[in-house]
Each structure stands twice: as structure tokens, then as C-alpha cells.
């Protein structure tokens, strides 16, 4: 079953390659969607894939890459978009 979520991660998450690490992890898990920096200093992502893989990616987002400090993660279930790959928005 495909699950889709949107997450917003706040803390020290920009300037630490969060998007690049997140994209690598999402591709490893064979998820589709996107990740991007937000003007307020947070990182947002849309993640789609099997329930367990989405859960694993959300758990990764709660820690982030080396150098990141995640203070908060907001999670919302959303309808799948049917994306075909994972993209980093710049």
C-alpha cells in the first residue's frame, strides 16, 4: 500500500546538506517525492511509498544528517501524487 506524507523539519537543517542526504536516503528506500528548503529556515518534504519505507524515512528525518539539529518535525498524511522519482527542489 502506498502512503504519502508531507513533513516540515525545523532546527539547524539548512546549510548542513540536509536535502542531499535526504534525497540519497529516499532513493535508497525507493521513495518518490521531493525535498526543499523553505524561506523560514525549515526543510519540507513530500514522501511517497510503502508504509514501512515512509516510516523509516520519517524516522531518518527526525535525526537528519551529521551536522543537523532537528528541533521539531511536523507530519501530515496527504493524498499520493503519483510522482515517478525523488527530486531536490532548489
Secondary structure, 3 states (H helix, E strand, C coil): CEEEEEEEEEEECCCCCHHHHHHHHHHHCCCEEEEEECCCCCEEEEEEEEHHHHHHHHHHHHHCCCCCEEEEEEEEECCCCCCCCEEEEC
